[in-house]
Each structure stands twice: as C-alpha cells, then as structure tokens.
C-alpha cells in the first residue's frame, strides 16, 4: 500500500469512527502518521471528564482497529495504531479564552 492509499483509507475511516464512538461522546476525529509512519488517531470529546472516560474504555482501540481494517489499512499499520484523546475544554484552556 502506498502512502497515498494509506492516507485515503485512514481519511475515509474518520467519519465511521466518529459515528461509532459518538455514544461515548466523541465529536470528531483525525489522523496523522507518527515519525515511523504508523497511524495515530486523535479523537475529540467535549469535556475533560469525557476524555478521561473515553480513555478508560477498553473497547475504543479495538473498535477503531476494526473500522480501519474494514477500510483496507494493512494489518501491520492497524496493529501499530495509537489513539490519543483530546477535549474541547482542554483546547480552550490551551489556546486561552
């Protein structure tokens, strides 16, 4: 899989990821490759309490991995996936309000 194909597959997965995680409070998602080229999926929730909750759910990573697999990401990339969770509340504090 080329880098462009990997990018397109990961981009295509963001809407299904947000949709499947919305009941847990996820409002958006994006991905960026890390320095090794492995995908890092960033998911966003509204509050810091929501962030802590989502980080504690053991099913979030496997759920995201299944979606990425179904959309054609190679197994080695899916297994190397890392998830980072951020909140709108923390971003507001970070960028000053």
N, C-alpha and C positions, 0 to 999 in steps of 0.2 A: 504494500500500500504506500503510495506516495504521500508526501507531506500535505499536498493539496487535498487528496482524497481523505486523509485523516482529519484535516480541518473541516471539510464539508460534512463528514459523518458526525463529528463532535458538535458542530453548529446545529445540525438537524436534530440532535438529541436534546437540546436545551428546552424546547417547548414541552416535549413529553416528560422530561424530568420535572419541570415546574408543575405541570398538570398533576403528575402522580404524587408529588410531595406537597401540593397545596393544602391538603387537610392537616398537615403538620405545621402550617404557617409559612411555607416557602413562597415568596413573591416573585423572585427572579433567579436566573442562573446564567452564568457564562463560564467559559473555559479558557485556559491559557496553558500552553505546554510549559513544563519546567525546563531547567537547563539541560536535562537529559532527553528532552523531547516527550516525556510522559505527560499525559493529560492531568491537569488539576482542575476540578470542577468547583467553582465558587458558587455557593447558594446563599441567598439573602432572605432574611426574615425581618419582621418589623421591629421587634424589641430584643433587648439583651436577654431577657428571660426566655424568649422564644429561641434564641441562639443556643443557650445552654440546654434547653430541652431537645432541640434537633441534634445537637452534638451527642446527646446521651442515647439516642435511638440507634440500637444496633442494626436495624434493618435498612437504614438510609444508604449506606455504602453498597450493599448487595443490590438494592433496588436500582441505583444509578448504574451499576455494572451491568445489570440485565438489559437496561434500556440501551446502553452503549453497544452491547454485544448484538442486540437485535438490529441495530442500525449499521452494523458492519465494521466496527472497530476491531482490530486484531486482538486476540486473546492476551498477548503479552502486554499490550497497552491497557487493556481493561483491568488486568490484574495489578498493574503498576499504578492505577488510578489513586489519586489522593483527593479528598474532599476538604474544602475549607468553608466555614460558615461565618458570615458577617451579618450585621444587623443595621437597619436604617438608623436606629437610635445611636449606635456606636459611631457610624459615619457622620451623623450630625455633630456629635461631640468632637470628633477628629477634625472636621473642617470648620468648626466654630459656628455658632449660631447666634 
